Amino acid sequence: MNLFKNGTEAIFFFDRDGKTIAMNPAAEDIVGEQVLFKLYQGESRALCATCRGYTSETEARTCLECYFQIPESENLSSFQVFLETKGKGMVPYTASFHTIDPEEGIRVFMLRDLTRQLQTQENLYKHKIMKHVIEAQENERKRISRELHDSVAQELMSAVLDLRVLKYMTQDDQLLKKMKQTEATMTRLLDDIRNLSVELRPPALDDLGLEAAFRSHFKRMERSYGLLVEFSSDLSQKRYGNEVETVMYRVCQEAVLNALKYAQVDTVQVSLTDTGKVLSLRVEDKGVGFNQGDAPLGTGMGLFGMQERAEQVGGSLTVVSRVGSGTTVLLQVPVGNDKGEGES
């Protein structure tokens, strides 16, 4: 009786004609007033007014071969059913439908709310999908970077060398001038391709680790945009799993780029620290900042992407900012015993 009165599971008792015999308080709480009235009046199949179908082997929600129509000798020990509830809208339940008194044809219908479990499964599925998408993206970046470096850049370099040789095979001033202009254009294009290759996937990240990849990236930022990055690290050339190093690098890359585009600063501070259990990245600027909750200056996809990458490795991303006080991006990733020398 205590389970019936105080339990969180909704419990209904029906006779063989589908008329309600009794229900517990948890059952009363999930049905609307009109349905509750019909149930207490003993109206046959009154629950159908709030039921939105159950999950069968062929349909996600169906009323065909309703559980009320099964023979009394059969039991449905576990199935999923959807009810339009009072105040919560349509809610999924795991249900059981048993005959407890064959002589009188009395059946018990028990419901347990599945909302939290299904939400957990959905979040897990989304996390797995996002993880596969990010992994596929990095693999494709690596492939394109390698193609640009090993194929396109090499062919272009060969053409530049051929052009330099041709300059010594003519005395025509106009032709020499044009060849020099073409050589300069091709050289700039070669530099752009090499920079693009590194931006897609820096070799230093795979070969040497985070610290070397960061220093190389910051030099390119200073050379290309005049942004000075004050970098400090206590990693001492330690290596981490490929996934962790990739997430750290991409989040740093995005945070520094955001500072360049929006903070109106010429200096950014970046630090990498390892406590033995947590690997932390801090990117800080003293720029214009923003009020959190306001519409982002850009698309907002950068912050969303950083958050997704942090979750990919079980980490946390914190962004602290205020107008006039700059912005701090803090990424913390648990590493524990996962790191190791030479691991990539």
C-alpha positions as CSV (number, residue, x, y, z in Angstrom):
1,M,0.0,0.0,0.0
2,N,2.9,2.4,0.7
3,L,4.3,1.7,-2.8
4,F,0.8,2.3,-4.3
5,K,0.3,5.5,-2.4
6,N,3.7,7.0,-2.2
7,G,5.6,5.5,-5.2
8,T,6.7,7.7,-8.2
9,E,5.4,5.1,-10.7
10,A,1.9,5.6,-12.0
11,I,-0.3,2.6,-11.3
12,F,-3.7,1.9,-12.9
13,F,-6.0,-1.1,-12.3
14,F,-8.5,-2.0,-15.0
15,D,-11.0,-4.7,-15.4
16,R,-11.3,-6.9,-18.6
17,D,-13.5,-4.3,-20.2
18,G,-10.9,-1.5,-19.8
19,K,-12.8,0.2,-17.0
20,T,-10.7,1.8,-14.3
21,I,-10.9,0.2,-10.9
22,A,-8.3,2.2,-9.0
23,M,-5.3,4.5,-9.6
24,N,-2.6,5.9,-7.3
25,P,-1.7,9.6,-6.7
26,A,1.2,9.4,-9.2
27,A,-1.3,8.2,-11.9
28,E,-3.8,11.0,-11.0
29,D,-1.0,13.6,-11.4
30,I,-0.2,12.8,-15.0
31,V,-3.7,12.9,-16.5
32,G,-5.9,15.9,-17.2
33,E,-9.0,16.8,-15.3
34,Q,-11.4,15.6,-18.0
35,V,-9.6,12.3,-18.5
36,L,-9.4,11.8,-14.7
37,F,-13.2,12.4,-14.5
38,K,-13.8,9.8,-17.2
39,L,-11.5,7.3,-15.5
40,Y,-13.3,7.7,-12.2
41,Q,-16.7,7.4,-13.9
42,G,-15.5,4.0,-15.2
43,E,-15.7,4.9,-18.8
44,S,-14.3,2.1,-20.9
45,R,-10.9,2.9,-22.5
46,A,-10.9,6.4,-21.0
47,L,-7.1,6.3,-21.0
48,C,-7.2,6.4,-24.8
49,A,-8.0,10.1,-24.6
50,T,-4.5,10.8,-23.2
51,C,-2.6,7.9,-24.8
52,R,-0.7,8.8,-28.0
53,G,0.4,5.3,-28.9
54,Y,3.1,2.8,-28.0
55,T,6.3,1.6,-29.7
56,S,5.8,-1.6,-31.6
57,E,8.2,-3.6,-33.7
58,T,7.2,-1.7,-36.8
59,E,6.2,1.8,-35.6
60,A,7.6,4.4,-33.2
61,R,4.1,5.2,-32.1
62,T,1.0,3.2,-33.0
63,C,-2.4,2.3,-31.7
64,L,-2.7,-0.9,-33.8
65,E,-2.9,-4.0,-31.7
66,C,-3.3,-1.9,-28.6
67,Y,-2.0,-3.4,-25.3
68,F,-5.6,-3.3,-24.0
69,Q,-6.6,-5.8,-26.7
70,I,-4.1,-8.5,-25.8
71,P,-5.6,-11.7,-24.3
72,E,-5.7,-11.9,-20.5
73,S,-3.3,-14.8,-20.6
74,E,-0.6,-12.7,-22.2
75,N,1.5,-10.0,-20.4
76,L,3.5,-7.1,-21.8
77,S,6.3,-6.9,-19.3
78,S,8.0,-3.9,-20.9
79,F,7.2,-1.5,-23.7
80,Q,7.3,2.2,-24.4
81,V,4.2,4.3,-24.5
82,F,3.5,8.0,-24.9
83,L,0.9,9.9,-22.9
84,E,-0.3,13.5,-23.1
85,T,0.2,14.6,-19.5
86,K,-1.0,17.4,-17.4
87,G,1.4,20.3,-17.5
88,K,4.3,18.4,-19.2
89,G,3.0,17.7,-22.7
90,M,3.7,14.4,-24.3
91,V,5.9,12.2,-22.1
92,P,7.5,8.9,-22.9
93,Y,7.1,6.1,-20.4
94,T,8.3,2.6,-20.0
95,A,5.2,0.5,-19.3
96,S,4.1,-2.9,-18.1
97,F,0.6,-4.4,-18.5
98,H,-0.1,-7.5,-16.4
99,T,-3.1,-9.6,-15.5
100,I,-3.0,-10.0,-11.8
101,D,-6.4,-11.7,-11.3
102,P,-7.3,-14.0,-14.2
103,E,-10.7,-15.0,-12.7
104,E,-11.8,-11.4,-12.4
105,G,-9.8,-10.2,-15.4
106,I,-8.1,-7.5,-13.4
107,R,-5.0,-5.9,-15.0
108,V,-2.4,-3.5,-13.7
109,F,-0.9,-0.8,-15.9
110,M,2.4,0.6,-14.5
111,L,4.3,3.6,-15.9
112,R,7.8,5.0,-15.3
113,D,8.8,8.4,-16.8
114,L,11.6,7.9,-19.4
115,T,12.3,11.5,-20.1
116,R,15.6,11.7,-18.3
117,Q,16.9,8.4,-19.7
118,L,16.0,9.3,-23.3
119,Q,17.5,12.8,-22.9
120,T,20.7,11.2,-21.6
121,Q,20.8,8.8,-24.6
122,E,20.1,11.7,-27.0
123,N,23.0,13.7,-25.5
124,L,25.3,10.7,-25.7
125,Y,24.3,10.2,-29.3
126,K,24.9,13.8,-30.2
127,H,28.3,13.7,-28.4
128,K,29.3,10.6,-30.4
129,I,28.2,12.2,-33.7
130,M,30.1,15.4,-32.9
131,K,33.2,13.5,-32.0
132,H,33.1,11.5,-35.3
133,V,32.5,14.8,-37.2
134,I,35.5,16.5,-35.6
135,E,37.7,13.5,-36.1
136,A,36.7,13.3,-39.8
137,Q,37.3,17.0,-40.1
138,E,40.8,16.7,-38.7
139,N,41.6,13.7,-40.9
140,E,40.4,15.6,-44.0
141,R,42.4,18.7,-42.9
142,K,45.5,16.5,-42.5
143,R,45.0,14.9,-46.0
144,I,44.5,18.3,-47.7
145,S,47.5,19.8,-45.9
146,R,49.7,16.9,-47.0
147,E,48.4,17.2,-50.6
148,L,49.1,20.9,-50.7
149,H,52.6,20.5,-49.3
150,D,53.7,17.4,-51.1
151,S,52.0,17.9,-54.4
152,V,50.8,21.5,-55.2
153,A,53.7,23.3,-53.4
154,Q,56.3,21.0,-54.9
155,E,55.0,21.4,-58.5
156,L,54.8,25.2,-58.0
157,M,58.3,25.3,-56.6
158,S,59.5,23.4,-59.7
159,A,57.9,25.9,-61.9
160,V,59.5,28.8,-60.1
161,L,62.9,27.1,-60.5
162,D,62.3,26.6,-64.3
163,L,61.3,30.3,-64.6
164,R,64.6,31.3,-62.9
165,V,66.6,29.2,-65.3
166,L,64.7,30.8,-68.3
167,K,65.7,34.3,-67.2
168,Y,69.3,33.4,-68.2
169,M,68.2,32.2,-71.7
170,T,67.1,35.6,-73.1
171,Q,68.4,39.2,-73.3
172,D,65.0,40.7,-74.0
173,D,64.4,43.3,-71.4
174,Q,60.6,43.3,-71.7
175,L,60.5,39.5,-71.4
176,L,62.9,39.6,-68.4
177,K,60.7,42.1,-66.7
178,K,57.6,40.0,-67.3
179,M,59.3,36.9,-66.1
180,K,60.5,38.6,-62.9
181,Q,56.9,39.7,-62.2
182,T,55.6,36.2,-62.8
183,E,58.3,34.8,-60.6
184,A,57.3,37.2,-57.8
185,T,53.6,36.3,-58.1
186,M,54.3,32.6,-58.1
187,T,56.6,32.9,-55.0
188,R,53.9,34.7,-53.1
189,L,51.4,32.1,-54.2
190,L,53.9,29.4,-53.0
191,D,54.1,31.1,-49.6
192,D,50.3,31.3,-49.3
193,I,50.0,27.6,-50.1
194,R,52.6,26.7,-47.5
195,N,50.8,28.9,-44.9
196,L,47.5,27.4,-45.8
197,S,48.9,23.9,-45.5
198,V,50.3,24.7,-42.0
199,E,47.0,26.3,-40.9
200,L,45.0,23.2,-42.0
201,R,47.2,20.9,-40.0
202,P,50.6,22.0,-38.6
203,P,53.3,19.3,-38.9
204,A,54.8,20.4,-35.6
205,L,51.6,19.4,-33.8
206,D,52.0,15.7,-34.9
207,D,55.8,15.6,-34.8
208,L,56.8,17.7,-31.8
209,G,53.7,18.4,-29.7
210,L,51.7,21.3,-28.3
211,E,54.5,23.6,-27.2
212,A,56.3,23.6,-30.6
213,A,53.0,23.9,-32.5
214,F,52.0,26.9,-30.4
215,R,55.3,28.7,-30.8
216,S,55.2,28.2,-34.6
217,H,51.6,29.4,-34.8
218,F,52.3,32.5,-32.7
219,K,55.3,33.4,-35.0
220,R,53.0,33.2,-38.0
221,M,50.4,35.4,-36.3
222,E,53.1,38.1,-35.5
223,R,54.6,37.9,-39.0
224,S,51.2,38.1,-40.8
225,Y,49.1,40.3,-38.5
226,G,51.5,42.0,-36.1
227,L,49.9,40.4,-33.1
228,L,52.3,39.7,-30.3
229,V,51.5,36.6,-28.3
230,E,53.2,36.3,-24.9
231,F,53.4,32.6,-24.3
232,S,54.4,30.6,-21.2
233,S,54.4,26.9,-20.7
234,D,55.4,24.3,-18.1
235,L,54.9,21.2,-20.2
236,S,58.6,20.5,-20.7
237,Q,58.0,18.9,-24.1
238,K,55.5,16.3,-22.7
239,R,53.2,14.6,-25.1
240,Y,49.5,13.9,-24.8
241,G,47.0,11.9,-26.7
242,N,46.4,13.1,-30.3
243,E,42.8,14.0,-29.5
244,V,43.8,16.2,-26.5
245,E,46.6,17.9,-28.4
246,T,44.3,18.6,-31.4
247,V,41.5,20.1,-29.1
248,M,44.0,22.3,-27.2
249,Y,45.5,23.6,-30.5
250,R,42.2,24.3,-32.2
251,V,40.7,26.1,-29.2
252,C,43.8,28.2,-28.8
253,Q,43.8,29.0,-32.5
254,E,40.2,30.1,-32.4
255,A,40.6,32.1,-29.1
256,V,43.6,34.0,-30.4
257,L,41.9,34.7,-33.8
258,N,38.9,36.1,-31.9
259,A,41.1,38.4,-29.9
260,L,42.7,39.6,-33.2
261,K,39.3,40.2,-34.8
262,Y,37.3,41.7,-32.0
263,A,39.4,42.7,-28.9
264,Q,41.3,45.6,-30.6
265,V,44.6,44.6,-29.0
266,D,48.1,44.0,-30.3
267,T,49.1,41.7,-27.4
268,V,47.6,38.5,-26.1
269,Q,48.7,36.3,-23.2
270,V,48.6,32.5,-23.6
271,S,49.7,29.9,-21.0
272,L,49.8,26.1,-20.9
273,T,49.9,24.4,-17.5
274,D,49.8,20.8,-16.3
275,T,49.0,20.0,-12.7
276,G,49.5,16.3,-13.3
277,K,45.7,15.7,-13.5
278,V,44.5,18.7,-15.5
279,L,45.9,20.3,-18.6
280,S,44.9,23.9,-18.8
281,L,45.0,26.5,-21.6
282,R,44.4,30.2,-20.8
283,V,44.1,32.8,-23.5
284,E,43.7,36.3,-22.1
285,D,43.5,39.8,-23.7
286,K,43.0,43.3,-22.2
287,G,40.8,44.4,-25.0
288,V,37.3,45.9,-25.3
289,G,35.6,42.8,-24.0
290,F,31.8,42.1,-24.2
291,N,28.9,41.5,-21.9
292,Q,28.2,37.8,-21.7
293,G,24.7,37.1,-22.9
294,D,24.8,39.8,-25.5
295,A,24.6,38.9,-29.2
296,P,28.1,38.0,-30.4
297,L,29.9,40.3,-32.8
298,G,30.4,37.4,-35.2
299,T,28.3,34.3,-35.9
300,G,28.9,32.8,-32.5
301,M,30.0,29.6,-34.1
302,G,33.6,30.0,-32.8
303,L,32.5,29.8,-29.2
304,F,30.2,27.0,-30.0
305,G,32.9,25.1,-31.7
306,M,35.3,25.5,-28.8
307,Q,32.7,24.3,-26.4
308,E,32.0,21.2,-28.6
309,R,35.7,20.4,-28.8
310,A,36.1,20.7,-25.0
311,E,33.3,18.3,-24.4
312,Q,34.8,15.9,-27.0
313,V,37.7,15.2,-24.5
314,G,35.7,15.5,-21.3
315,G,37.0,19.0,-20.6
316,S,35.4,22.3,-19.6
317,L,35.5,25.7,-21.4
318,T,35.0,28.9,-19.4
319,V,34.7,32.3,-21.1
320,V,34.9,35.4,-18.8
321,S,34.5,38.8,-20.3
322,R,33.2,42.3,-19.5
323,V,33.0,45.5,-21.5
324,G,36.3,47.4,-21.0
325,S,37.9,44.6,-19.0
326,G,39.0,42.2,-21.7
327,T,38.3,38.5,-22.2
328,T,39.7,35.3,-20.7
329,V,39.2,31.9,-22.3
330,L,40.1,28.9,-20.0
331,L,40.1,25.3,-21.3
332,Q,40.7,22.5,-18.7
333,V,41.1,18.9,-19.8
334,P,41.6,16.0,-17.5
335,V,44.7,14.0,-18.5
336,G,45.7,12.0,-15.4
337,N,47.8,9.1,-16.5
338,D,46.8,9.4,-20.2
339,K,49.8,11.5,-21.2
340,G,53.1,9.9,-22.0
341,E,56.4,10.7,-23.5
342,G,56.4,10.2,-27.3
343,E,52.6,9.7,-27.4
344,S,50.9,11.4,-30.3
